[in-house]
Amino acid sequence: MPDDISLAKSSQFRVFVQQAGSSPVNPYVYAGCLSLGGFQEDLGTGDPIYCPSSEVRGGYDIVDTTAPPPALPTTDFTQHMGRNLRDFWWDLRRRRCKFNMVVVGSNCAAPDDINDFQSKILVKGVSLTAFNTGAFNTTDADAVIDLTGSLQITAFDRFLPMTFGEKADTSVFAEALDGIFADKLQCGDCGDPSDGAQKMYVLTSTIVASPALSSQLVRTKNGGATWTTDDITTLATKVGSALANVGTRIVVVSNADLAHHYKQQSALDAGTAGSWTRVASGYVTAKGPNAIYSKSPSETYIAANGGYIYFMSNPTAAVTVLTDGSVTVQNLNDIRGKGRTIVAVGASNAVVLSENGGSTFSLVTGPAVGIVLKTVEVVNASTWFVGTANGKVFYTTNKGVSWTECTPDSAITVVDKIRFVDELVGYMAVETSGSPRIYRTSDNGYSWFSDQSYVGGVPSTATRYNFVIPAAKNYNVVLAGGLKSVGTDGILAMGAG
């Protein structure tokens, strides 16, 4: 056993409960007298698949195994019951609604401080499946009465302190404009083994040189250990605006070029030069694309100037116009979605909403009159976060009917990007009068932190971080990129827990 191992003891962990479920409105509360049982998760046991043996008559060979789905995790709880019967378990029993929990680990921090931690276990989508009280008026002892029960869990995972470090310093020669993870968990049967955070792609600006060079794609396929560059040759000397992973292709949209450009991801990973294809069909003059959101290989949405939103069914084909500026004429800066909900934001407080996958759009009253909205994240159909060009952060939990400001610090001057992993964990890149910051939340955006246990080591040599992108289904890996404070070089920073 290594000498530096830190053994976990039950006394070093405390439990917090978000009784009203996932929402930036709902805080977690400390449950000091709550004892939570261990987590049990049946990951599924495969059964052998037999074929008659070709060597032994009457014998059978195992040719494969089945892959059954895992069961939902479970646990149990014990809590001392209050005499006034106001324990939150009674309300959870009555409402039968899902809620969330956090197990916070630390050996030195105050036990009731959810934000000072060495580790967390985030437990989401918890259902109360059994509820029991202890015995009353026992004759043999004046015993404490406990509430006990069983819980079913949708998912649980680690949330760890995150430290950043600069990456690709010798490969990023211009400002990093946008970035993506384009990877998935796999064991190696259908590609390279991966934890889902190995393949990253970053769009950089044009390179000021003689002659000038087009935007490049800076990429890694080994988790950031090494990086290479690929010239987007079809852009000539024009700059790209944003990128997305659309099926088997990486797609770059360009406002300056009034087009999108695509290349097979496999060709990028193999280091094949060229092979980019330009598609300008369907784009309208002066309505160039600024941002792209891909829900699936056949459903991609592009936000553009003049209130235009385009639809891409296939990167190889022309785009079609979903809304033509009749809802708003403002330039749209970002677009995101969840399910059938699509939200785009832009200049002069513009918020455009579709609740039917882009069939129709309507204008929603934004949170900041006359202000440029730079970024939006759609957590679910009702809950969205918006960041502004004057340094404010807002959320809505009712599809924009009302907005609540949740700016974490008055020193913030610009909010460049907001992105969430799921309804619990999110990231935010902001500018201040000093150094740029990366913020992180683990409680649905109820609170945001750029220091303490949440974030550390963000390189201060940047003027701004244009994007911060978490790896899919991973609370502890994130990529940020922007502009260095000296010259025109870009900067990449990777955070890991």
C-alpha positions in Angstrom: 0.0 0.0 0.0 1.4 3.5 -0.9 2.7 5.5 2.0 0.7 8.6 1.0 -2.7 6.9 0.8 -5.5 8.8 2.7 -8.0 6.3 4.1 -11.6 7.3 4.2 -13.3 7.1 7.6 -17.0 7.4 8.1 -16.6 10.3 10.6 -15.0 12.3 7.8 -18.2 12.4 5.7 -21.4 14.3 6.1 -24.7 14.3 4.1 -26.6 17.2 2.6 -30.0 17.0 1.0 -31.6 19.1 -1.7 -35.2 18.4 -0.7 -37.1 20.1 -3.4 -35.1 18.6 -6.3 -32.8 19.9 -9.1 -33.1 23.7 -9.4 -30.8 26.7 -8.9 -33.6 28.0 -6.5 -33.2 25.0 -4.1 -30.2 24.9 -1.7 -28.8 21.8 -0.1 -29.3 21.5 3.7 -27.1 19.9 6.2 -28.5 16.6 7.7 -26.3 16.2 10.8 -28.2 13.3 12.3 -28.5 11.4 9.0 -26.6 8.2 8.5 -26.5 7.1 4.9 -25.8 3.4 4.0 -23.3 2.4 1.4 -24.2 2.5 -2.3 -25.1 -0.8 -4.0 -25.1 -1.0 -7.8 -25.6 -4.2 -9.8 -23.7 -3.5 -13.0 -25.2 -6.6 -14.7 -23.8 -10.1 -15.0 -23.4 -11.3 -18.6 -24.6 -14.8 -19.6 -22.5 -17.0 -21.8 -23.6 -17.6 -25.4 -22.8 -21.1 -26.6 -22.4 -22.8 -29.9 -21.8 -26.5 -30.5 -18.2 -27.3 -30.5 -16.4 -28.0 -33.8 -13.9 -30.2 -32.0 -15.8 -32.2 -29.5 -19.1 -33.9 -30.3 -21.6 -33.1 -27.6 -19.5 -30.2 -26.4 -20.1 -26.5 -26.5 -17.9 -23.4 -26.9 -18.5 -20.0 -25.4 -18.5 -17.6 -28.4 -19.6 -14.5 -26.6 -21.5 -13.1 -23.6 -24.6 -11.0 -23.2 -24.4 -7.4 -22.0 -27.4 -6.8 -19.7 -28.2 -3.3 -18.5 -27.2 -2.3 -15.0 -29.7 -1.9 -12.2 -30.4 1.4 -10.6 -28.2 2.0 -7.5 -29.8 1.7 -4.0 -28.9 2.6 -0.5 -30.6 2.9 2.9 -30.7 5.6 5.6 -31.1 6.0 9.4 -32.0 9.3 11.0 -32.9 10.2 14.6 -36.6 11.3 14.6 -37.6 14.7 16.0 -40.3 14.8 18.6 -42.2 17.5 16.7 -42.2 15.3 13.5 -40.8 18.0 11.3 -38.1 15.9 9.7 -38.0 16.4 5.9 -38.5 12.6 5.4 -42.2 13.0 6.2 -42.6 15.6 3.4 -40.6 13.4 0.9 -42.8 10.5 1.8 -46.0 12.5 1.1 -44.8 14.1 -2.1 -43.1 11.1 -3.6 -40.9 13.5 -5.7 -37.2 12.9 -6.6 -34.5 14.8 -4.7 -30.7 15.0 -4.6 -28.1 14.3 -2.0 -24.4 15.1 -1.6 -21.9 13.2 0.5 -19.1 15.6 1.5 -15.7 14.3 2.6 -13.0 16.2 4.5 -10.8 15.5 7.5 -10.4 19.2 8.6 -13.2 21.4 7.3 -16.2 22.3 9.2 -18.6 19.4 8.9 -21.6 21.6 7.9 -19.7 23.4 5.1 -20.7 21.9 1.8 -18.2 24.0 -0.1 -15.0 23.2 1.7 -14.2 19.6 0.7 -11.6 17.1 -0.3 -14.2 15.0 -2.2 -17.9 14.9 -2.9 -20.3 12.2 -4.1 -23.1 13.7 -6.0 -26.3 11.6 -5.8 -29.1 12.6 -8.1 -32.6 11.5 -8.8 -33.2 9.9 -5.4 -36.6 8.2 -4.7 -37.8 7.2 -1.3 -38.9 3.5 -1.7 -39.4 2.5 1.9 -40.2 4.5 5.0 -40.1 3.2 8.6 -40.4 4.6 12.1 -39.0 3.0 15.2 -41.1 1.7 18.0 -43.0 4.0 20.3 -43.5 3.7 24.1 -41.3 0.7 24.5 -41.4 -0.9 28.0 -37.8 -2.0 28.3 -35.8 1.2 27.6 -36.1 4.9 26.9 -34.7 4.4 23.4 -34.1 7.0 20.7 -36.7 6.6 17.8 -35.1 6.4 14.4 -36.5 6.9 10.9 -35.2 4.3 8.5 -35.9 3.5 4.9 -34.6 2.6 1.5 -33.6 4.8 -1.5 -33.4 4.2 -5.2 -30.9 6.4 -7.1 -30.8 7.5 -10.7 -27.0 8.0 -10.7 -24.1 8.9 -8.4 -20.5 10.0 -9.2 -17.4 11.7 -7.8 -16.9 15.4 -7.8 -13.3 16.3 -7.0 -11.2 19.4 -6.5 -10.0 20.6 -9.9 -6.6 21.9 -10.9 -5.8 23.5 -14.2 -2.7 23.5 -16.3 -1.7 25.0 -19.7 -1.8 22.7 -22.7 -0.5 22.8 -26.3 1.6 26.0 -25.8 3.8 25.1 -28.8 0.7 24.4 -31.0 -1.7 27.2 -30.4 -0.4 30.2 -32.5 -3.6 32.2 -32.5 -6.6 32.9 -30.3 -8.6 29.8 -29.3 -12.2 30.5 -30.3 -14.1 27.3 -29.5 -13.5 23.8 -28.4 -15.2 20.4 -28.1 -14.7 16.9 -26.8 -15.6 14.4 -29.5 -15.1 11.1 -27.7 -17.0 8.4 -25.9 -16.5 5.7 -23.3 -15.4 2.5 -24.9 -13.3 -0.5 -24.2 -11.6 -0.8 -27.6 -14.1 -3.0 -29.5 -15.2 -0.2 -31.7 -12.2 2.1 -31.7 -9.4 3.3 -29.4 -10.0 2.5 -25.7 -11.1 5.8 -24.0 -12.5 7.2 -20.9 -14.5 9.7 -23.0 -12.1 12.6 -22.5 -9.2 11.7 -24.9 -10.2 13.4 -28.1 -10.4 17.2 -28.1 -10.6 19.7 -31.0 -10.0 23.4 -30.7 -10.8 26.1 -33.4 -8.2 28.9 -33.5 -8.3 32.3 -35.2 -6.4 33.2 -38.4 -2.7 33.5 -38.0 -1.1 36.9 -38.7 1.8 36.2 -40.9 3.0 36.7 -44.4 1.2 35.2 -46.1 -1.7 35.1 -43.6 -3.0 31.6 -42.7 -6.6 30.4 -42.1 -8.1 29.2 -38.9 -6.6 25.9 -37.7 -7.9 23.0 -35.8 -5.7 22.0 -32.9 -6.4 18.5 -31.7 -5.4 15.7 -29.3 -6.4 12.1 -29.2 -4.6 11.2 -26.0 -6.1 13.4 -23.4 -3.9 16.3 -24.0 -0.5 14.6 -23.8 0.3 15.7 -27.3 -1.3 18.1 -29.8 -1.2 18.6 -33.5 -2.6 21.2 -35.9 -4.7 20.9 -39.1 -5.1 23.8 -41.5 -8.8 24.4 -42.5 -7.7 24.9 -46.1 -11.2 25.7 -47.5 -11.4 28.8 -45.3 -8.4 30.3 -47.2 -7.5 33.3 -45.0 -10.9 33.7 -43.3 -11.7 33.0 -39.7 -14.0 30.3 -38.3 -16.6 31.1 -35.8 -17.5 27.9 -33.9 -17.3 24.1 -34.2 -19.3 21.0 -33.4 -19.1 17.2 -33.6 -21.8 16.1 -36.1 -21.9 12.4 -36.4 -18.6 11.2 -37.8 -17.6 14.7 -38.9 -16.1 17.8 -37.3 -18.0 20.9 -38.6 -16.7 24.5 -38.5 -19.1 27.4 -39.2 -17.8 30.7 -40.4 -19.5 34.1 -40.4 -16.7 35.6 -42.4 -17.0 32.9 -45.1 -20.9 32.6 -45.0 -20.5 28.8 -45.0 -19.7 25.7 -43.0 -16.7 23.4 -43.5 -16.5 19.7 -42.5 -14.0 16.9 -42.3 -14.2 13.3 -41.2 -13.1 12.9 -37.6 -11.2 9.7 -38.6 -9.1 11.7 -41.1 -8.3 14.3 -38.5 -7.2 11.6 -36.0 -5.1 10.0 -38.7 -3.3 13.3 -39.5 -4.5 13.3 -43.1 -3.9 16.8 -44.5 -6.6 18.7 -46.4 -9.8 16.8 -47.0 -12.0 19.7 -45.8 -15.2 20.4 -47.7 -16.9 23.8 -47.9 -20.7 24.1 -48.1 -22.2 27.6 -48.7 -25.6 26.4 -50.0 -28.6 27.7 -48.0 -26.8 30.5 -46.2 -28.3 34.0 -46.8 -26.1 37.0 -47.7 -25.2 39.1 -44.5 -26.8 36.4 -42.3 -23.6 34.5 -41.5 -23.4 31.8 -38.8 -22.0 32.5 -35.3 -22.7 29.4 -33.2 -23.7 25.8 -33.7 -25.5 23.2 -31.5 -25.7 19.6 -32.6 -28.3 17.4 -30.9 -27.7 14.4 -33.2 -26.1 13.6 -36.5 -29.4 14.6 -38.3 -30.4 17.5 -36.1 -28.0 20.5 -35.9 -29.0 24.1 -35.3 -26.9 27.2 -36.3 -27.4 30.7 -34.9 -26.6 33.6 -37.2 -26.7 37.3 -37.8 -30.0 39.1 -38.3 -32.0 36.7 -36.1 -31.5 33.8 -38.6 -31.4 30.2 -37.4 -30.4 27.5 -39.8 -31.0 23.7 -39.7 -28.5 21.2 -40.8 -29.7 17.6 -41.5 -26.4 16.5 -42.9 -23.1 18.4 -43.1 -22.7 17.4 -46.7 -26.0 19.1 -47.7 -27.3 22.7 -47.9 -28.7 24.2 -44.7 -32.3 25.4 -44.5 -33.7 28.5 -42.8 -35.8 27.8 -39.7 -36.4 31.4 -38.8 -35.6 34.3 -41.1 -35.4 37.4 -38.8 -39.1 37.7 -38.5 -38.9 36.9 -34.7 -35.9 39.2 -34.1 -33.4 41.1 -36.3 -30.7 41.0 -33.7 -27.4 39.0 -34.3 -27.5 35.7 -32.4 -24.4 34.8 -30.5 -25.1 31.3 -29.0 -27.6 28.5 -29.3 -28.2 25.5 -27.1 -30.9 22.9 -26.5 -32.3 20.0 -24.5 -34.9 17.6 -26.0 -37.3 19.6 -28.2 -36.3 22.9 -26.6 -33.9 25.2 -28.5 -32.8 28.6 -27.2 -30.7 31.2 -29.0 -29.5 34.5 -27.5 -27.9 37.6 -29.0 -27.6 41.4 -29.2 -30.0 43.8 -27.4 -31.4 41.2 -24.9 -32.6 38.9 -27.7 -33.9 35.5 -26.6 -35.5 33.2 -29.2 -37.2 30.0 -28.2 -38.5 26.9 -29.9 -40.4 24.2 -28.0 -40.9 21.9 -30.9 -37.5 21.2 -32.3 -37.3 24.3 -34.5 -40.6 24.0 -36.3 -41.6 27.4 -34.9 -39.8 30.1 -32.8 -41.0 32.9 -30.6 -39.4 35.9 -28.9 -38.9 35.7 -25.1 -38.3 38.7 -22.9 -34.6 38.6 -21.9 -33.1 39.4 -18.5 -31.1 42.6 -19.4 -32.8 45.3 -21.5 -30.5 46.6 -24.3 -27.6 44.4 -23.3 -25.7 41.9 -25.5 -26.3 38.3 -24.4 -23.2 36.3 -25.1 -24.0 32.8 -24.0 -26.8 30.5 -23.1 -27.1 27.0 -21.6 -30.3 25.0 -21.5 -30.3 22.7 -18.5 -33.8 21.4 -19.2 -36.9 22.6 -20.9 -37.6 25.2 -18.2 -34.2 26.1 -16.7 -31.7 28.2 -18.7 -28.6 30.2 -17.8 -27.6 33.4 -19.7 -24.4 35.4 -19.5 -24.1 39.0 -20.7 -21.5 41.3 -22.2 -21.6 43.5 -19.1 -20.7 40.7 -16.7 -24.1 39.5 -15.4 -25.4 36.0 -15.0 -29.1 35.2 -14.9 -31.3 32.0 -14.8 -34.9 31.3 -15.4 -36.8 28.2 -14.2 -40.0 29.0 -16.1 -38.9 29.4 -19.8 -38.0 33.0 -19.5 -41.3 34.3 -17.9 -39.1 35.6 -15.1 -35.3 35.9 -14.5 -33.1 35.8 -11.4 -29.6 37.3 -11.3 -26.9 35.0 -9.9 -23.7 36.8 -10.8 -21.1 35.3 -8.4 -18.9 38.5 -8.1 -19.3 42.2 -8.9 -15.8 42.3 -10.4 -16.9 40.3 -13.4 -17.0 42.5 -16.5 -17.9 39.9 -19.3 -19.4 36.4 -19.2 -18.0 34.5 -22.2 -19.4 31.0 -21.8 -21.6 28.9 -19.6 -21.8 25.1 -20.1 -23.2 22.3 -17.9 -22.4 18.6 -17.7 -25.9 17.8 -16.4 -28.4 19.5 -14.1 -26.0 19.5 -11.2 -22.5 20.5 -12.5 -21.7 23.5 -14.6 -18.8 25.8 -15.6 -18.5 29.4 -16.5 -15.7 31.5 -18.2 -15.7 35.1 -17.3 -13.5 38.2 -17.6 -12.7 40.6 -14.8 -10.7 43.8 -14.5 -7.8 41.6 -13.5 -7.3 38.0 -14.7 -10.0 35.8 -16.3 -11.7 33.2 -14.1 -13.3 29.8 -14.4 -16.3 29.2 -12.1 -17.7 25.8 -11.2 -21.0 24.7 -9.6 -22.1 21.4 -8.2 -25.6 22.5 -6.9 -27.5 23.3 -10.1 -26.0 26.8 -10.3 -27.3 27.8 -6.8 -23.7 28.8 -6.0 -20.6 29.3 -8.1 -16.9 29.2 -7.0 -13.6 30.0 -8.7 -11.4 29.1 -5.8 -11.5 27.0 -2.6 -11.9 23.3 -3.4 -13.6 23.9 -6.7 -11.0 25.4 -9.0 -7.3 26.0 -8.8 -4.3 26.9 -11.0 -6.2 28.6 -13.9 -3.4 30.2 -15.9 -3.5 34.0 -15.4 -1.5 34.7 -18.6 -4.8 34.9 -20.5 -6.8 38.0 -21.4 -9.9 35.9 -21.6 -11.2 32.4 -22.0 -13.7 32.3 -24.9 -15.0 28.8 -24.0 -15.1 26.3 -21.2 -16.2 22.8 -22.2 -16.7 19.9 -19.9 -16.2 16.3 -21.1 -19.5 14.5 -21.6 -20.8 12.7 -18.5 -17.7 13.7 -16.5 -17.7 16.0 -13.6 -13.9 16.3 -13.4 -12.5 17.1 -16.8 -12.9 20.4 -18.6 -11.1 22.3 -21.4 -10.9 26.1 -21.7 -9.4 28.3 -24.4 -8.9 31.9 -25.3 -6.4 34.7 -25.9 -3.1 35.3 -24.1 -2.5 38.6 -22.5 0.7 39.3 -24.5 0.6 39.3 -28.3 -1.9 37.3 -30.4 -1.2 33.8 -29.2 -4.0 31.6 -28.0 -4.1 29.7 -24.8 -5.5 26.3 -23.8 -6.0 25.2 -20.2 -7.2 21.8 -19.1 -8.8 21.2 -15.7 -8.8 17.8 -14.1 -9.9 16.4 -10.7 
